[in-house]
Amino acid sequence: MEQGRAKIEWAASHMPLLAGLRREFGREQPFRGRRIAMSIHLEAKTACLALLLRDGGARVAVTGSNPLSTQDDVARALAVENGIEVYARRGASPEEYTGHLREALAIRPDLVLDDGGDLVDVLHLDSMHGILGGCEETTTGVARLRRRAHRGELAFPMFAVNDARMKCLFDNRFGTGQSVWDAVLRSTNLLVAGKSVVIAGYGWCGRGIALRARGLGAHVTVTEVDPVKSLEAMMDGFLVAPMREAIQSADFVVTATGCIDVVSGDDIAVAKDGALLANAGHFNVEINLDHLSRWTQTTRAVRPGIVEHTLTDGRRVYLLGEGRLVNLVLGDGHPVEIMDISFALQALTLQHIASHPALPPGLYSVPEEVDLDVARRALEARGASIDTWTEAQRAYMSPDAA
């Protein structure tokens, strides 16, 4: 437990935005009498968010959003020493994982904070009522919400935190870019410089992963289905090719699309001997594990979190972290300072929902004033100041200007 406490304290000491909000929320108590259920990657940074919400007056229950991302020492410290209700453990079975979600929801929350969409799915399956609203911070989770809203099935208001500028431009790009390579380097102990790296997907996460790979000296190829993003990747200086072609010379393959079968059996059939396969998407569906299994003759664990698959023709490919979210399964997730920004955005969005308890069901954007508030706080924390418009400039740029 001592180690978990130290991890939380280390994270808190590098999260000035959350520290400021803890002081504000401690005074103002925006969640007094509220109950908040969180499904999130349970580690030190998220512990700091849970403590912020508690200090704001809420009863908080936390569970994981991935069976392999919970850090048990942090979970124990959060529950035993800080009065947070915690239902999670690393390595939970699928049944346990779903059970943990339901245990967190047993507090009958007013507000929910989701990471990937599983908590919201259970709420709808169990027809739970009384939800004022919630936040979703992942690309995958927002996509699931968008589909549910399109079908007219979203039963309460949810805010697409992932789409806010202060989330996607920083967390997805700089956070994912650094944390993915941190996990890959830590788990493999291999050199990236001079190697061939294939990045599947050129959204904000893929951009960040590709940028950091180039910074490490890799030769980077991007695979995409969107012609605009493909052209953007080319003009950013990367090669562009179909996965079937790119994987033949790839030393590292990292998927970041949110879609299924990004690396399929046909791709595995032509993969370079020794290729390492990693996934940076929320669910373990981007590398088709069934197809990999069909091609596999034998397996063995070669390092913690890395399994060697010897294929039927003698080639070897290496699967990192069971094909799950590599930066959390084999690393500590995004850098602390990045999550300080993202979690400030989450907390202020929850505060907005709590102060607007009559919102109709639907998928909402984070209010611009919340997004800008977080940006200003982040600049201030870094000792930066910026220009402001004069009244003449504001009038000139007004939509009503002549």
SVG drawing of the C-alpha trace seen along z (x, -y; Angstrom):
<svg xmlns="http://www.w3.org/2000/svg" viewBox="-35 -50 54 76">
<polyline fill="none" stroke="black" stroke-width="0.4" points="0.0,0.0 2.9,-2.3 3.9,-2.1 0.4,-2.9 0.3,-5.9 3.7,-7.1 2.5,-6.8 -0.6,-8.9 1.5,-11.5 4.0,-11.6 1.2,-12.1 -0.5,-14.8 2.7,-16.8 2.8,-17.1 -0.9,-17.9 -1.2,-21.7 -4.6,-22.0 -6.2,-19.3 -4.5,-20.8 -6.1,-24.1 -9.5,-22.5 -9.2,-20.6 -8.9,-23.9 -11.9,-25.4 -14.1,-22.3 -13.2,-22.0 -14.6,-25.5 -17.6,-25.3 -18.7,-21.7 -20.2,-21.4 -21.0,-17.7 -22.4,-17.9 -24.9,-15.1 -24.1,-13.7 -22.9,-10.1 -20.4,-9.6 -19.5,-6.2 -16.2,-6.1 -15.0,-3.4 -11.5,-4.3 -7.9,-2.9 -7.3,-2.7 -3.8,-4.0 -2.2,-6.9 -3.4,-9.8 -7.0,-8.6 -6.8,-8.2 -6.1,-12.0 -9.2,-12.6 -11.3,-10.4 -9.9,-12.3 -10.8,-15.7 -14.4,-14.6 -14.6,-13.3 -13.2,-16.7 -16.0,-18.3 -18.5,-16.6 -19.3,-13.5 -19.6,-9.9 -17.3,-8.2 -17.2,-4.6 -14.4,-3.5 -13.9,-0.5 -11.6,0.3 -12.1,-0.1 -9.7,2.6 -8.9,5.8 -5.1,5.4 -4.7,1.7 -5.6,1.6 -2.7,1.1 -3.6,3.1 -1.3,1.1 -3.0,-2.1 -6.5,-0.6 -5.7,0.5 -4.4,-2.8 -7.4,-4.6 -9.9,-2.4 -8.2,-1.8 -6.7,-5.3 -8.9,-7.7 -12.5,-6.5 -13.2,-5.7 -15.2,-2.7 -13.1,-0.6 -14.2,2.4 -11.3,3.6 -8.3,5.8 -5.6,6.5 -6.3,9.6 -10.0,9.7 -11.9,12.3 -14.6,11.0 -17.3,12.0 -15.5,10.3 -14.9,7.2 -18.7,6.9 -19.4,7.6 -17.1,4.8 -19.0,2.4 -22.3,3.4 -20.8,3.0 -19.7,-0.5 -23.2,-1.3 -24.7,0.1 -24.3,-3.4 -27.1,-4.5 -25.0,-7.4 -26.2,-10.8 -23.2,-11.3 -21.0,-8.8 -17.5,-9.1 -16.7,-6.5 -13.7,-5.4 -14.5,-3.2 -18.3,-3.0 -18.7,0.2 -20.2,-1.6 -22.8,-3.3 -23.6,0.0 -24.3,1.7 -26.5,-1.2 -28.6,-0.8 -28.7,3.0 -29.9,2.7 -32.3,-0.2 -30.9,-2.3 -32.6,-5.6 -31.8,-8.9 -28.6,-9.6 -28.1,-13.4 -25.4,-12.9 -21.8,-11.9 -18.6,-12.2 -16.8,-9.9 -13.1,-10.5 -12.1,-8.0 -12.5,-7.9 -14.0,-4.4 -16.4,-5.4 -17.7,-8.4 -18.1,-6.3 -20.3,-3.9 -22.3,-6.8 -22.8,-8.3 -24.2,-5.0 -26.5,-4.7 -27.7,-8.3 -28.2,-7.8 -30.6,-4.9 -32.4,-7.1 -31.4,-4.8 -29.2,-7.1 -31.2,-7.4 -29.4,-10.4 -27.1,-13.2 -23.4,-12.3 -20.6,-14.7 -18.0,-13.8 -15.0,-14.9 -12.7,-13.1 -13.8,-15.6 -12.9,-18.7 -9.8,-20.5 -8.1,-20.3 -8.5,-16.5 -7.8,-15.4 -5.1,-17.9 -3.1,-17.0 -4.1,-13.8 -4.6,-11.8 -1.6,-13.3 1.1,-14.0 -0.1,-11.6 -0.6,-8.6 2.5,-9.3 4.8,-9.3 3.1,-6.6 2.8,-4.0 6.5,-4.2 7.3,-4.3 5.5,-0.9 7.0,0.6 10.5,-0.4 10.1,0.7 8.7,4.1 10.9,5.0 14.2,3.3 14.8,3.0 16.1,0.2 13.7,-1.8 16.2,-3.9 16.6,-2.6 13.7,-0.2 10.6,-0.1 7.5,-1.1 3.9,-0.8 1.2,-3.0 -2.4,-2.0 -4.6,-5.0 -3.8,-8.7 -6.3,-10.2 -4.9,-12.3 -3.6,-9.2 -1.9,-7.8 -0.4,-11.2 1.2,-11.3 2.5,-7.7 4.0,-8.4 5.6,-11.7 7.3,-10.0 8.4,-7.1 10.1,-9.5 11.7,-11.2 13.2,-7.9 14.7,-7.5 12.3,-5.0 11.2,-4.8 7.5,-5.3 4.7,-4.1 1.0,-5.0 -1.9,-2.8 -5.3,-4.5 -8.7,-4.1 -9.4,-7.9 -7.9,-9.5 -7.7,-12.9 -5.8,-11.6 -3.6,-9.5 -2.6,-12.6 -2.1,-14.5 0.3,-11.7 2.2,-12.0 2.5,-15.7 3.7,-15.3 6.6,-13.3 5.5,-9.7 5.1,-6.9 1.6,-5.6 0.7,-2.1 -1.9,0.7 -1.4,2.9 -0.9,6.0 2.1,4.3 3.5,2.4 3.6,5.3 5.9,7.3 8.9,5.1 7.6,3.9 9.7,4.4 6.9,2.8 3.2,2.5 1.1,0.3 -2.7,0.1 -4.7,-3.0 -8.0,-3.0 -10.7,-1.8 -11.8,0.6 -11.8,4.4 -9.4,6.6 -6.9,3.9 -4.3,6.7 -6.1,9.7 -5.0,13.2 -4.1,12.2 -1.8,9.6 -0.2,12.1 0.3,14.4 2.9,12.0 4.2,10.4 8.0,10.0 9.7,12.7 10.2,11.1 7.5,8.4 6.2,7.0 2.4,6.3 1.0,3.7 -2.4,2.1 -3.1,-1.4 -6.8,-1.3 -9.2,-0.8 -10.3,2.7 -8.3,5.8 -10.0,6.2 -7.7,4.4 -5.2,7.3 -7.4,10.3 -6.4,12.7 -8.5,15.6 -6.7,15.3 -3.3,15.1 -4.2,18.2 -5.0,20.1 -1.6,19.2 0.2,20.1 1.9,23.5 3.4,22.8 3.6,20.0 5.9,19.0 6.3,16.0 9.6,14.4 9.4,11.4 6.7,10.1 3.7,9.1 5.3,10.4 4.3,13.7 6.1,15.2 3.9,16.9 5.8,19.3 3.7,19.6 3.1,22.7 5.7,21.8 8.3,21.1 8.1,17.3 7.7,15.6 5.6,12.6 5.4,11.1 2.2,10.0 2.5,7.3 0.1,7.1 -2.4,9.6 -3.3,7.1 -4.8,4.8 -4.1,1.1 -0.3,1.3 0.4,-1.9 -1.5,-0.9 -1.0,2.9 2.7,2.6 3.2,-1.0 1.8,-3.6 -0.4,-5.3 -0.1,-8.9 2.3,-11.3 1.1,-12.9 1.0,-16.5 -1.2,-15.4 -3.7,-13.7 -3.8,-16.8 -5.3,-18.6 -7.7,-15.8 -8.9,-15.2 -9.4,-18.9 -11.6,-18.9 -13.5,-15.9 -14.0,-17.4 -15.2,-20.8 -17.6,-19.0 -19.1,-17.0 -19.5,-20.3 -21.3,-21.7 -23.7,-18.8 -24.3,-19.0 -25.2,-22.6 -27.6,-21.9 -29.6,-18.9 -32.4,-19.1 -30.5,-18.4 -32.5,-16.1 -30.9,-12.8 -28.4,-13.2 -24.7,-13.4 -23.3,-16.9 -20.1,-18.7 -18.0,-20.1 -19.0,-23.8 -16.4,-26.0 -16.1,-28.1 -15.0,-24.9 -12.5,-24.0 -11.0,-27.5 -11.0,-27.6 -8.8,-24.5 -6.5,-26.0 -6.0,-29.1 -5.3,-27.1 -2.8,-25.0 -1.0,-28.1 -1.0,-29.7 0.4,-26.6 3.3,-26.8 4.0,-30.4 2.8,-31.6 0.7,-34.6 -0.9,-35.4 -2.4,-38.4 -6.1,-39.3 -8.3,-41.1 -8.8,-44.8 -12.4,-45.9 -11.8,-47.1 -10.4,-43.7 -13.4,-42.0 -15.8,-44.2 -13.9,-43.7 -14.1,-39.9 -17.7,-39.8 -20.2,-38.0 -22.3,-41.1 -19.5,-43.4 -20.3,-45.3"/>
</svg>
